Amino acid sequence: MRQDIAALIHIDPEEIGEDDNLADLGLDSMRAMNLVLLWQERGVHLDFARMAERPTLAGWWQLARQCMDAIMEARS
């Protein structure tokens, strides 16, 4: 996730802290939507509106874990 974000905003992944506001680092809504589409292709379906409420790497990891937990629960 960190590498995908860094590639879109043209910075080193190490420059993105867990609690950094991604908009402050240059991630605008169009780039965020591109990430949503990319991750959907990989099987992770994050809600753009919920991502906007938590514009940090830590927040997005939490959303991704919730998504994956829901998928695993539905399969069992």
C-alpha positions as CSV (number, residue, x, y, z in Angstrom):
1,M,0.0,0.0,0.0
2,R,2.8,2.4,1.0
3,Q,4.6,1.7,-2.3
4,D,1.5,2.3,-4.4
5,I,0.8,5.6,-2.7
6,A,4.4,6.7,-3.0
7,A,4.5,5.9,-6.7
8,L,1.5,8.1,-7.3
9,I,2.8,11.1,-5.4
10,H,6.4,10.6,-6.6
11,I,8.1,10.3,-3.2
12,D,10.1,7.5,-1.5
13,P,7.9,5.1,0.4
14,E,10.0,5.7,3.6
15,E,8.8,9.3,3.5
16,I,5.2,8.2,4.3
17,G,4.6,7.9,8.0
18,E,1.8,5.8,9.4
19,D,-0.1,8.8,10.6
20,D,0.9,11.4,8.0
21,N,-2.1,13.0,6.3
22,L,-1.8,11.8,2.7
23,A,-3.4,14.9,1.3
24,D,-0.7,17.0,2.9
25,L,1.8,14.8,1.1
26,G,0.2,15.5,-2.3
27,L,-2.4,12.7,-2.7
28,D,-5.4,14.4,-4.2
29,S,-8.8,12.8,-4.7
30,M,-8.2,11.8,-8.3
31,R,-5.0,9.9,-7.3
32,A,-6.9,8.3,-4.4
33,M,-9.6,7.1,-6.7
34,N,-6.9,5.6,-8.9
35,L,-5.6,3.7,-5.8
36,V,-9.2,2.5,-5.1
37,L,-9.4,1.1,-8.7
38,L,-5.9,-0.5,-8.5
39,W,-6.7,-2.2,-5.2
40,Q,-10.0,-3.4,-6.4
41,E,-8.2,-5.1,-9.3
42,R,-6.1,-6.8,-6.6
43,G,-9.2,-7.9,-4.6
44,V,-9.3,-5.2,-1.9
45,H,-12.4,-3.2,-2.1
46,L,-12.0,0.0,-0.1
47,D,-14.8,2.6,0.1
48,F,-13.5,6.0,-1.2
49,A,-15.7,8.0,1.2
50,R,-14.4,6.0,4.2
51,M,-10.8,6.5,2.9
52,A,-11.4,10.2,2.8
53,E,-12.5,10.2,6.4
54,R,-9.2,8.5,7.4
55,P,-6.5,10.0,5.1
56,T,-3.6,8.2,6.7
57,L,-1.7,5.0,5.9
58,A,-2.7,3.6,9.3
59,G,-6.4,4.5,8.6
60,W,-6.3,2.8,5.2
61,W,-4.6,-0.3,6.6
62,Q,-7.4,-0.5,9.1
63,L,-10.0,-0.3,6.4
64,A,-8.2,-2.9,4.3
65,R,-8.1,-5.3,7.3
66,Q,-11.8,-4.8,7.9
67,C,-12.5,-5.5,4.2
68,M,-10.4,-8.7,4.3
69,D,-11.9,-9.8,7.5
70,A,-15.4,-9.4,6.0
71,I,-14.4,-11.4,2.9
72,M,-12.9,-14.2,5.1
73,E,-16.1,-14.3,7.3
74,A,-18.3,-14.5,4.2
75,R,-16.3,-17.4,2.9
76,S,-16.6,-19.5,6.1
